[in-house]
Amino acid sequence: MPGPVRLVVCINARAGAGRRSCIGSGSLDQIDRIDDMISGAGLDIPILRRECPGRCEQGPTRRIAPGGPFFTETDATGLKLIVAGPKQFIDRRNGTDA
């Protein structure tokens, strides 16, 4: 049985002028909002701050763990997909998706 579902958010900041990173693309600014949206949806999914899944150029990067999809280059309007993603992932994993 896989471990509990969680949302992993990259908080990597790459040094050097002109180098894109998840922090520079707004990952920290969106964590509280994502957490509020997850709670508001009635889900109990922790958000883990981690460095670096290797997708700096696509940041901010998030991933449903264990083994779920990545969400990259997500702006504020795409946060709803991030919140819906864990529920769909859990339903598929449990065989309860419609």
C-alpha positions in Angstrom: 0.0 0.0 0.0 1.4 3.4 -1.0 2.0 6.0 1.7 -0.3 8.9 2.5 -1.0 11.4 -0.2 0.7 14.8 0.1 1.4 17.8 -2.1 5.1 18.5 -2.6 6.0 22.1 -3.4 9.4 23.1 -4.6 11.0 26.0 -2.7 14.3 25.9 -4.6 16.0 29.3 -5.3 18.8 29.0 -7.8 21.7 31.4 -7.6 22.7 33.4 -10.6 21.2 36.2 -12.6 18.6 35.1 -15.1 18.3 31.5 -13.7 14.6 30.6 -13.2 13.6 28.9 -10.0 10.4 27.9 -8.2 10.8 30.5 -5.5 11.4 33.1 -8.1 8.3 31.9 -10.0 6.1 32.4 -6.9 6.0 29.0 -5.2 6.2 30.4 -1.6 3.6 33.1 -2.4 1.1 30.4 -3.3 1.6 27.9 -0.5 -0.8 29.5 2.0 -3.5 29.9 -0.7 -3.2 26.3 -1.8 -3.4 25.1 1.8 -6.6 27.2 2.4 -8.1 25.8 -0.8 -7.3 22.2 0.1 -8.8 22.7 3.6 -11.8 24.4 2.1 -12.3 21.4 -0.2 -12.5 19.2 2.9 -9.2 17.4 2.2 -6.6 16.5 4.7 -3.5 16.7 2.6 -0.2 18.1 4.0 1.9 20.4 1.9 5.6 19.6 2.0 8.2 22.2 1.1 11.1 20.5 -0.7 14.0 21.3 -3.0 14.3 20.4 -6.1 12.5 18.0 -8.4 14.6 19.2 -11.3 12.1 21.3 -13.2 13.4 24.7 -12.4 12.7 26.1 -15.9 9.0 25.0 -15.5 8.5 26.4 -12.0 6.7 26.8 -9.8 6.7 23.0 -9.5 4.4 20.9 -7.4 3.8 17.2 -7.3 1.2 14.9 -5.8 3.1 12.2 -3.9 3.7 9.4 -3.9 4.0 8.9 -7.7 1.4 11.4 -8.8 1.5 14.0 -11.5 3.5 17.2 -11.6 1.9 20.6 -11.9 4.2 23.2 -13.4 4.1 26.8 -14.6 0.8 27.3 -12.6 -0.5 30.7 -12.1 -3.2 31.7 -9.6 -6.0 30.5 -11.9 -4.4 27.1 -12.2 -4.4 26.5 -8.5 -7.9 25.0 -8.7 -6.4 22.1 -10.7 -3.8 21.6 -8.0 -6.5 21.3 -5.4 -8.6 18.9 -7.5 -5.6 16.8 -8.4 -5.0 15.1 -5.0 -8.7 14.1 -4.7 -8.7 12.6 -8.2 -5.4 10.9 -7.5 -6.7 9.4 -4.2 -9.9 8.3 -5.9 -8.0 6.6 -8.7 -5.6 4.9 -6.2 -8.6 3.7 -4.2 -10.5 2.5 -7.3 -13.4 4.9 -6.4 -13.1 7.3 -9.4 -16.2 7.8 -11.4 
